[in-house]
Amino acid sequence: MASAMDEDKVMEFLGRVVTDAGAAVAGLCTSLGDRLGLYTAMAGAGPLTSAQLAEKTGLTERYVREWLAAQVAGEYVVYDGDRDGYLLPDEHAAVLADPSAPTYAAGFLTMMQALYGSEDALMEAFRTGEGVGWEEHSAALFAGTAKFFRPGYTGALVSEWLPAMNGTTAKLERGGEVADIGCGFGYSTMLMAQAYPKSHFHGFDFHQPSIDAARQIAQEQGLADRVSFDVATAQDFPGDGYDLVTFFDCLHDMGDPGRALAHAQQALAEDGSCMIVEPNVSADVTENINPIGRAVVSASVAVCLPSALAQHGPQTLGNHAGEAAMRDLADGAGLHHWKLAAESPVNRVYAASR
Ligand SMILES: C[S@@+](CC[C@H](N)C(=O)[O-])C[C@H]1O[C@@H](n2cnc3c(N)ncnc32)[C@H](O)[C@@H]1O
């Protein structure tokens, strides 16, 4: 006989799903606030009326008022009824208003536009087993991915991750050569270039629009003298004698990450190393039951696994293959020395060398 359902548990879980659905819809409003400059305009401005915010942003007051009501409902913005003022607390501005801040977290929402847009293609891929290539998603994925990862790199790449790569910072201070593979918009490349003006940084990605964006940002940041960005796959990027070859949140997206690592190994200077940055999630699915694990593994369903499948290689890792799988691949590529160099809530950073 079937056991009776626990009605309290049903209602509790229903509440959970309603909360999640609310967050999913509210995410669109967060993305609108991010992309329309509403959070930036509210940051440090004190309480503003909807008319003042509309004037400051050049947007339509009626839409802005509706958006503010949603922000109050989500407790992102505080409403003062006596003054009809809407306040973005400084602590919330630190997370929503400045894409260059290490605590900025609104970039993820830009990705959502692309991922929901890919839902039909993903349904078809589930049925056929074919991939959905990185380039098949809409442009919001490329910009959103860059915005999502940038704060974590800003907060730790130069201050913690590079110093944890044995001897690398001394080489970069003297003047070294670095290849950043799967660089996307190149924020990782440019952060390193800002810190080490005597070195040269070469960003490679197989996605032309990302390389175009990276070149433009490098120009705007005045870094064009020491960074270059070119279209190349991880398996055939040019150059050799690199002191450092980096893979930021991209190795698991590849169909043949082993060949990418083998190519990197051959391109290293004798005492060079690879920095492999991967999401901080576990191969044990029960260890990912937390907000970051949930977001990252869900992104694997929508982007990482389909990307690897579209490359028709021997591997379909997903983004939570775990350290042992990565270490095996590196070992097979001739990178026999391996260590966990650093860790953040979002990333694990591995150092691999011959
Ligand atoms: C998740 S994004 C990460 C981008 C960037 N490294 C970052 O951290 O913001 C993965 C990147 O890997 C690139 N990529 C995937 N497979 C590749 C391959 N086989 N060769 C070169 N680039 C590849 C994609 O074009 C994309 O820019």
The ligand as an SDF file (V2000), in Angstrom:
LIG
                    3D

 27 29  0  0  0  0  0  0  0  0999 V2000
   32.7660   30.0720  -19.6190 C   0  0  0  0  0  0  0  0  0  0  0  0
   33.6360   30.9700  -20.8120 S   0  0  0  0  0  0  0  0  0  0  0  0
   34.9760   31.6650  -19.8650 C   0  0  0  0  0  0  0  0  0  0  0  0
   35.5710   32.8620  -20.5210 C   0  0  0  0  0  0  0  0  0  0  0  0
   36.6890   33.5470  -19.7440 C   0  0  0  0  0  0  0  0  0  0  0  0
   37.8460   32.6930  -19.5620 N   0  0  0  0  0  0  0  0  0  0  0  0
   36.1900   34.0150  -18.3990 C   0  0  0  0  0  0  0  0  0  0  0  0
   36.6190   33.4670  -17.3820 O   0  0  0  0  0  0  0  0  0  0  0  0
   35.3760   34.9570  -18.3560 O   0  0  0  0  0  0  0  0  0  0  0  0
   34.4260   29.7130  -21.7690 C   0  0  0  0  0  0  0  0  0  0  0  0
   35.2400   30.2690  -22.9240 C   0  0  0  0  0  0  0  0  0  0  0  0
   35.9690   29.1810  -23.5200 O   0  0  0  0  0  0  0  0  0  0  0  0
   35.9700   29.3760  -24.9090 C   0  0  0  0  0  0  0  0  0  0  0  0
   36.2210   28.0550  -25.5190 N   0  0  0  0  0  0  0  0  0  0  0  0
   35.4970   26.9360  -25.4010 C   0  0  0  0  0  0  0  0  0  0  0  0
   36.0520   25.9180  -26.0650 N   0  0  0  0  0  0  0  0  0  0  0  0
   37.1920   26.4080  -26.6270 C   0  0  0  0  0  0  0  0  0  0  0  0
   38.2250   25.8260  -27.4260 C   0  0  0  0  0  0  0  0  0  0  0  0
   38.1960   24.5560  -27.7640 N   0  0  0  0  0  0  0  0  0  0  0  0
   39.2390   26.6240  -27.8050 N   0  0  0  0  0  0  0  0  0  0  0  0
   39.2780   27.9410  -27.4570 C   0  0  0  0  0  0  0  0  0  0  0  0
   38.3260   28.5390  -26.7100 N   0  0  0  0  0  0  0  0  0  0  0  0
   37.3010   27.7800  -26.2840 C   0  0  0  0  0  0  0  0  0  0  0  0
   34.6040   29.9800  -25.2190 C   0  0  0  0  0  0  0  0  0  0  0  0
   34.5730   30.6450  -26.4430 O   0  0  0  0  0  0  0  0  0  0  0  0
   34.4200   30.9040  -24.0080 C   0  0  0  0  0  0  0  0  0  0  0  0
   34.8940   32.2070  -24.2710 O   0  0  0  0  0  0  0  0  0  0  0  0
  1  2  1  0
  2  3  1  0
  2 10  1  0
  3  4  1  0
  4  5  1  0
  5  6  1  0
  5  7  1  0
  7  8  2  0
  7  9  1  0
 10 11  1  0
 11 12  1  0
 11 26  1  0
 12 13  1  0
 13 14  1  0
 13 24  1  0
 14 15  1  0
 14 23  1  0
 15 16  2  0
 16 17  1  0
 17 18  1  0
 17 23  2  0
 18 19  1  0
 18 20  2  0
 20 21  1  0
 21 22  2  0
 22 23  1  0
 24 25  1  0
 24 26  1  0
 26 27  1  0
M  CHG  2   2   1   9  -1
M  END
$$$$
